[in-house]
Every structure is written in structure tokens, then in C-alpha cells.
Amino acid sequence: MGELRRSSEVRQGELVDAALHIIASEGIAALTTRNLADRVGLSSGAIFRHFASLDDLLAAVVARVEAVVEETYPAEALPPLTRLERFVVARSTAVGQQLGILRLVLSEQFVLALPQGSSAKLAACVQRTRSFLVACLRDGQAAGQVRADLSAETLAPIVMGTVQMLALSAAGPRQRTAESAAVRATLLALLAPCPGATASR
């Protein structure tokens, strides 16, 4: 019985991974039971031995997104710029390894296709990311390490855009490391306080 359950859990994981791969490579419209079944070598009906419904599968996909995203937040006790840089590295790496996550978060079509509870969870992931960035940037401003002539709310999308660009990079592993370091250095230069600038209101 334990082996059967483990086997089902493994298959559920394979189905979630396949769903994310389909979303990343073909778009949300391609996420059909037939396409999913073909990816993992099952019949369409066999999917429902592992998930009671398509909504349950989608809920599992969102749960995977939540888990991956949650692991990218650095410790709050770190200095603001260290926390910010570690977040950029962790999030761009994690999302870059599963591009379906980025497509899900950015796809209004996917959000509309989700069951209501799952849609709310995905929205909460996005809001938590935004809140983390704003808080981190405000802490940096209070410490005099981040420019204060622009609000943290204005700067947060710039950081998130940097994460997305790094996640989508097609560079090889060695080039990606160099590219990531250069982009992070540029981001920190853009966020650095401007001499003579006054704080935003």
C-alpha cells in the first residue's frame, strides 16, 4: 500500500512537471489532458487515477508554484542589499529552471482558467513578491543604500523585470553566471543613491 501511494505521488509529480513544461513551451492553451497524457506516457483517462479532476491537477500546479517561490526568499535578518541580491539570484534561477512558473504568473488566461481558490493563491504569490521587494527597498532607503528620489513602489517593478529577464536568458551555464553577475551589478548601480537627489514623497 505504501509503495502504491509513493508511486502515485511520483506520478502526480511527473504530471505537474509535464504541465509546467507544456505551459512553458506551448502556452496555456496546449494544456489538455491528451497532451499531458502523451507527455508522461499515460492514457487520458489514467490521469484521473492520480487527480480526481482537472481542477485538482491545476491546484497541484499552483501548489508547486507556491513551493518554488517560497524557497526563493532570503532571511529577513540579512542587510537590505544582500537580501535583494540573493532574492534576484534565487528567484531567477528557480524560475529559469521551470519557465512554466513565469508563464503562469504572467498569464491572465491561466488565472481565469484556475478554480477560484487556486487563482487566489497565485495572486497571493504575486502580492507577496511585491510586498517583499517594496519592504526590502524601503529598508535599503532607510539605511541610505538605495536611492530615495524614487519610491520603493516605483523601483520594485524594475527589480522584478530584472528577475524575469535573467530567468528567460538563453545563455549557457557559464555565460549565464557572468551575465547574471553583470546584470545584478547594473541593478545595484541603478538603485544606488543619487548624489544631491531629494527623497520622493
VENTA-V518695 format. One record per pair of residues at least 24 apart in sequence whose C-alpha atoms are under 10 Angstrom apart, sorted by the first residue. I is the first residue (numbers start at 1). GAP is how many residues later the second one is. If there is no record, write none. Layout:
I&GAP  I&GAP
//
This chain:
5&45  7&43  8&41  8&42  8&43  9&41  10&40  11&29  11&36  11&38  11&39  11&40  12&35  12&37  12&38  12&39  12&45  12&48  12&49  13&37  13&47  13&48  13&51  14&25  14&26  15&24  15&25  15&27  15&32  15&35  15&36  15&42  15&45  15&46  16&41  16&42  16&43  16&44  16&45  16&46  16&47  16&48  17&44  17&47  17&81  17&83  18&43  18&82  19&38  19&39  19&42  19&81  20&41  20&42  20&44  20&45  20&78  20&79  20&80  20&81  20&82  20&83  20&84  21&77  21&78  21&79  21&80  22&77  22&78  23&75  23&76  23&77  23&78  23&79  23&80  23&81  23&84  23&87  24&74  24&75  24&76  24&77  24&78  24&79  24&80  25&74  25&75  25&78  26&74  27&73  27&76  27&77  27&80  27&82  27&83  28&72  28&75  28&76  28&79  28&81  28&82  28&85  29&80  29&81  29&84  54&60  54&61  55&58  55&59  55&60  55&61  55&63  56&58  56&59  56&62  58&52  58&55  58&56  58&57  58&60  58&61  59&55  59&56  59&57  59&58  59&59  59&60  59&62  59&63  60&58  61&39  61&40  61&43  61&57  62&39  62&42  62&43  62&52  62&56  62&57  62&59  62&60  62&63  63&55  63&58  63&59  64&37  65&30  65&33  65&35  65&36  65&37  65&39  65&40  65&56  65&57  65&60  66&35  66&55  66&56  66&58  66&59  66&60  67&58  68&26  68&27  68&30  68&33  69&25  69&26  69&32  69&56  69&57  69&59  69&60  70&55  70&58  70&59  72&57  73&56  73&59  76&56  76&60  78&58  79&57  79&60  79&61  79&64  79&66  80&53  80&55  80&56  80&57  80&58  80&59  80&60  80&61  80&62  80&63  80&65  80&66  81&55  81&56  81&58  81&59  81&62  81&64  81&65  81&107  81&110  81&111  82&54  82&58  83&49  83&50  83&53  83&54  83&57  84&48  84&49  84&52  84&53  84&56  84&75  84&100  84&104  85&74  85&96  85&99  85&100  85&102  85&103  86&98  87&42  87&45  87&46  87&72  87&76  88&71  88&72  88&74  88&75  88&76  88&78  88&79  88&92  88&96  89&74  89&77  89&78  89&88  89&91  89&92  89&95  90&73  91&69  91&72  91&73  91&75  91&76  92&68  92&70  92&71  92&72  92&73  92&74  92&75  92&76  92&77  92&88  93&70  93&71  93&73  93&74  93&75  93&83  93&87  94&73  95&68  95&69  95&71  95&72  95&73  96&67  96&68  96&69  96&70  96&71  96&72  96&73  96&74  97&70  97&71  98&69  99&65  99&68  99&69  102&62  102&65  102&66  129&27  129&31  130&26  130&27  130&29  130&30  131&25  132&24  133&24  133&26  133&27  134&25  137&54  140&51  140&52  140&53  141&50  141&51  141&52  141&58  144&48  144&49  145&43  145&46  145&47  145&48  146&42  146&43  146&44  146&45  146&46  146&47  146&48  147&42  147&43  147&44  147&45  147&46  147&47  147&48  147&50  147&51  147&52  147&53  148&43  148&44  148&45  148&46  148&49  148&50  148&51  148&52  148&53  149&44  149&45  149&47  149&48  149&49  149&50  149&51  149&52  150&41  150&43  150&47  150&48  150&49  150&50  150&51  151&48  151&49  151&50  152&48  155&35  155&36  158&29  158&32  158&33  159&25  159&28  159&29  159&32  162&24  162&25
//
